[in-house]
Amino acid sequence: MPVELFGLPTALVVLTLGAMAATLIGAYAVLSVVGGAEARLQRRVKRIRSRARSDAMPSAGSQQGVSLRKSDSDSGIRLVDALIKRYLPRPELMRRRLLRTGLEIKLGTYVMASVTLFGAALLAFVLWFGLSPTLASFLALPVGLAVPHVVIGYLIARRKQRFLALFPDAIDLIVRGLKSGLPVPESIRTVASEIGEPVGPEFGQVMDKVHLGNTLEESLASMSDRLDLPEFRFFVVSIAVQRETGGNLAETLENLSDILRKRRQAKLKVKALSAEARASAFIIGGLPFVMMAVLYTMNPDYIMPLFTDPRGIAMLTGAGIWMAIGIGVMWKMVRFEI
């Protein structure tokens, strides 16, 4: 006889409470991301006001008590922060990965989004497919872990592509500044004010660190670690070598700009030539899932033994493994590194 709680099956009560908790966590995560732009604007206005007051009234500015201490909070919730510090493996690596997106996504928001997706997938597998909670948890766990990871990877890749699209223009601007007699820091300052997102703000952070007392090499190395781009690493090495040994930096950077433009043209050409193969890979990889959804919509009883019968589960597991291998092979075949 099933155990009851408050007159209802225990499993139903637990799933309902889990859904409520997942909804609240998801709402917090969405509000944190949506409100990020407005919060950044408000912080920027406060900094400008504080700087203006400090310039006008030094004594009053000193009373503001502006702190430069970096916040160590991951979510603003003490319990969530404590759980992240205690149980999440390598949180600093994850923080650096979130920083590369260019968005103010906190680690707590990322973790709560994963929990929300796990809860939503668990409810979907239990209520829609009628799976047992144990099997549903086993299937929902990859959803909660993989989907946020893939989304963050997409945001990082998109920002890198935008950076590389504008980086040659930034290098050309630095070269023109060097040829006109400007020093390297002044040329970088020009890039920070003239080039758009994400190149301009990144170089602006470099100049901010230089103003705080860091050397130009240290500031550029920090930016290189944040971006994780081999093209920018070569740019940093070129500047560091020139400042130590001398040489024609303008000519070196001009050659780098030309190489980056030719490399981008080659990538676009390869993408155009492989468009048919990539489309075929997407269609072949997605067709089984589309047909499964169609069959479930038209005749659920016909396909449900795959999820309820042990033999169907074994067949589905084997098919999923081979599908993953096939999709991985096709993905490698249509991707080319230049």
C-alpha positions in Angstrom: 0.0 0.0 0.0 1.5 3.3 -1.0 2.5 5.6 1.9 0.4 8.8 2.1 1.2 12.2 3.4 -1.6 14.8 4.1 -4.0 12.4 2.5 -2.0 12.3 -0.8 0.6 9.9 -2.1 4.1 10.8 -0.8 5.6 10.8 -4.3 3.0 13.4 -5.5 3.7 15.6 -2.5 7.5 15.4 -2.9 7.2 16.2 -6.6 4.9 19.1 -6.0 7.2 20.6 -3.4 10.2 20.0 -5.7 8.3 21.8 -8.6 7.6 24.8 -6.3 11.2 25.0 -5.2 12.4 24.7 -8.8 10.0 27.4 -9.9 11.2 29.8 -7.2 14.9 29.1 -8.0 14.2 29.6 -11.7 12.4 32.8 -11.1 15.4 34.1 -9.0 17.8 33.0 -11.7 15.8 34.7 -14.5 15.4 37.9 -12.5 19.1 37.9 -11.7 20.0 37.7 -15.4 17.3 40.1 -16.7 18.1 42.6 -14.0 21.8 42.5 -14.6 21.8 45.2 -17.3 19.8 47.6 -15.1 22.0 46.8 -12.1 25.2 47.5 -14.1 23.7 50.8 -15.3 22.8 51.8 -11.7 26.3 50.9 -10.5 27.9 52.9 -13.3 25.8 55.9 -12.4 26.8 55.6 -8.7 30.5 55.4 -9.6 30.2 58.5 -11.8 28.4 60.4 -9.1 30.9 59.3 -6.5 33.8 60.3 -8.7 32.2 63.7 -9.4 31.6 64.4 -5.7 35.2 63.3 -4.9 36.6 65.7 -7.5 34.4 68.6 -6.2 34.6 67.9 -2.5 37.6 65.7 -1.5 36.6 65.6 2.2 33.0 64.5 1.3 34.3 62.0 -1.2 36.5 60.4 1.5 33.4 60.0 3.7 31.7 57.9 1.1 33.9 55.0 2.0 34.0 53.5 -1.5 35.4 50.0 -1.1 37.5 48.4 -3.8 37.3 45.0 -2.1 36.0 42.3 -4.5 32.8 40.7 -3.4 33.1 36.9 -2.7 29.4 36.3 -2.8 28.2 33.9 -5.6 24.5 34.4 -5.2 23.7 36.8 -2.4 22.2 33.9 -0.4 24.4 32.7 2.5 23.1 29.1 2.3 23.6 28.8 -1.4 27.1 30.4 -1.1 28.1 27.9 1.6 26.9 24.9 -0.4 28.8 26.1 -3.5 32.0 26.6 -1.5 31.7 23.2 0.2 30.3 20.9 -2.5 30.9 22.4 -6.0 34.2 21.1 -7.5 36.6 23.7 -8.8 34.3 26.8 -8.5 37.1 29.2 -9.5 37.4 27.5 -12.9 33.6 27.9 -13.3 33.8 31.6 -12.3 36.4 32.2 -15.0 34.3 30.5 -17.6 31.2 32.6 -16.7 33.4 35.7 -16.8 34.3 34.9 -20.5 30.7 35.3 -21.5 30.9 39.1 -20.9 27.7 38.9 -18.8 27.4 39.4 -15.1 26.3 35.8 -14.5 27.0 34.7 -10.9 28.0 31.2 -10.1 24.9 30.9 -7.8 22.6 31.8 -10.7 24.3 29.1 -12.8 23.9 26.5 -10.1 20.2 27.4 -9.5 19.5 27.3 -13.2 20.9 23.8 -13.3 18.8 22.8 -10.3 15.7 24.3 -12.0 16.3 22.4 -15.2 16.8 19.2 -13.3 13.5 19.7 -11.5 11.6 20.5 -14.6 13.0 17.5 -16.5 12.3 15.2 -13.5 8.7 16.3 -13.4 8.4 16.0 -17.2 9.7 12.4 -17.2 7.5 11.4 -14.2 4.2 13.1 -15.2 4.3 12.9 -19.0 6.1 9.6 -19.6 5.1 7.9 -16.4 8.7 6.9 -15.4 9.7 5.9 -11.9 11.3 8.7 -9.8 14.6 6.8 -9.8 14.8 6.4 -13.6 13.5 9.9 -14.1 16.2 11.3 -11.8 18.9 9.3 -13.8 17.6 10.8 -17.1 17.0 14.3 -15.7 20.5 14.7 -14.3 22.3 15.1 -17.7 19.7 17.7 -18.6 20.4 19.8 -15.6 24.2 19.5 -16.1 24.5 19.7 -19.9 22.0 22.4 -20.9 23.6 25.3 -18.8 27.1 24.1 -19.8 26.1 24.2 -23.5 24.4 27.6 -23.2 27.5 29.1 -21.5 29.7 27.6 -24.1 27.6 29.1 -26.8 27.8 32.6 -25.2 31.6 32.3 -24.9 32.0 31.2 -28.5 29.7 34.0 -29.7 31.7 36.6 -27.8 35.0 35.2 -29.1 33.7 35.5 -32.6 32.6 39.0 -32.1 36.0 39.9 -30.6 37.9 38.3 -33.5 35.7 40.2 -36.0 36.7 43.6 -34.5 40.2 42.7 -33.3 41.9 43.4 -36.7 40.4 46.9 -36.7 41.7 47.5 -33.2 45.2 46.4 -34.3 45.0 48.7 -37.3 44.1 51.6 -35.0 47.0 50.8 -32.7 49.4 50.6 -35.7 48.2 54.0 -37.0 48.8 55.5 -33.5 52.3 54.0 -33.4 53.1 55.4 -36.8 51.9 58.8 -35.8 54.3 58.8 -32.8 51.9 57.8 -30.0 53.1 55.4 -27.3 51.5 52.0 -26.9 49.3 52.9 -23.9 47.9 55.9 -25.7 47.1 53.8 -28.7 45.3 51.3 -26.6 43.4 54.1 -24.9 42.2 55.1 -28.4 41.0 51.5 -29.1 39.1 51.5 -25.7 37.2 54.6 -26.7 36.7 54.0 -30.5 36.1 50.3 -30.9 32.8 48.7 -29.9 31.8 45.8 -27.7 33.6 43.5 -26.8 37.0 44.8 -27.9 36.7 48.4 -26.5 35.5 47.5 -23.0 38.2 44.8 -22.7 41.0 47.3 -23.6 39.3 49.8 -21.3 39.8 47.3 -18.4 43.4 47.1 -19.4 43.8 50.8 -19.1 41.9 50.9 -15.8 44.4 48.4 -14.3 47.3 50.4 -15.6 45.9 53.5 -13.9 45.7 51.5 -10.6 49.4 50.7 -10.8 49.7 47.5 -12.8 52.2 47.3 -15.7 50.9 47.2 -19.2 52.3 43.6 -19.6 50.5 42.4 -16.5 47.2 44.0 -17.6 47.4 42.5 -21.1 48.3 39.1 -19.6 45.2 39.2 -17.4 43.1 40.1 -20.4 44.6 37.2 -22.3 43.7 34.8 -19.5 40.2 36.1 -19.5 39.7 35.8 -23.3 41.7 32.6 -23.9 42.4 33.4 -27.5 45.7 32.4 -29.2 45.4 35.4 -31.5 45.4 37.8 -28.6 48.2 35.9 -26.9 50.4 36.5 -29.9 49.5 40.2 -29.7 50.5 40.3 -26.0 53.8 38.5 -26.7 54.6 40.9 -29.6 54.1 43.9 -27.3 56.1 42.4 -24.4 59.0 41.4 -26.7 59.1 44.8 -28.3 59.2 46.6 -25.0 62.1 44.5 -23.8 64.2 44.1 -26.9 63.0 46.8 -29.3 62.0 46.4 -32.9 59.3 47.6 -35.4 56.1 46.9 -33.4 53.9 48.6 -36.0 55.1 46.3 -38.8 54.6 43.2 -36.6 51.1 44.2 -35.6 50.3 45.1 -39.2 51.3 41.6 -40.3 49.2 40.1 -37.5 46.1 42.1 -38.6 46.5 40.8 -42.2 46.9 37.2 -41.0 43.7 37.5 -38.8 41.7 38.9 -41.7 42.9 36.1 -44.1 42.2 33.5 -41.5 38.7 34.8 -41.0 38.1 34.7 -44.7 39.3 31.1 -44.9 36.9 30.1 -42.0 33.9 31.7 -43.8 34.8 29.9 -47.0 35.1 26.6 -45.2 31.8 27.2 -43.5 30.1 27.9 -46.8 31.5 24.8 -48.4 30.5 22.6 -45.5 27.0 24.0 -45.1 25.4 21.1 -46.9 27.2 18.5 -44.8 26.3 20.4 -41.6 22.7 20.6 -42.6 22.6 16.8 -43.3 24.2 16.1 -39.9 21.6 18.2 -38.1 18.7 16.5 -39.9 20.0 13.0 -39.4 20.8 13.7 -35.8 17.4 15.3 -35.0 15.2 13.0 -37.0 14.9 10.1 -34.4 13.8 12.6 -31.7 11.3 14.3 -34.0 9.8 10.9 -35.0 9.6 9.8 -31.3 7.7 13.0 -30.5 5.3 12.5 -33.4 4.7 8.8 -32.4 4.1 9.8 -28.8 1.6 12.4 -29.9 -0.3 10.1 -32.2 -0.2 6.9 -30.3 1.4 7.1 -26.8 0.6 3.4 -26.0 2.7 2.3 -28.9 5.9 3.9 -27.8 5.6 3.8 -24.0 7.0 0.2 -23.7 10.3 1.8 -24.6 10.2 3.7 -21.3 8.4 1.2 -19.1 9.5 -2.3 -20.2 13.1 -3.3 -19.1 13.8 -4.6 -22.7 12.6 -1.3 -24.1 14.8 0.7 -21.7 17.8 -1.5 -22.7 17.1 -0.9 -26.4 16.7 2.8 -25.8 19.9 3.1 -23.9 21.9 1.3 -26.6 20.3 3.4 -29.3 21.1 6.6 -27.3 24.8 5.5 -27.0 25.1 4.8 -30.7 23.2 8.0 -31.6 25.6 10.0 -29.4 28.6 8.4 -31.1 27.2 9.0 -34.6 26.4 12.6 -33.8 29.9 13.2 -32.4 31.5 11.7 -35.5 29.4 13.8 -37.8 30.1 16.9 -35.8 33.8 16.3 -36.0 33.6 15.7 -39.7 31.9 19.0 -40.5 34.2 21.1 -38.2 37.5 22.3 -39.5 40.2 24.1 -37.5 42.2 26.8 -39.4 
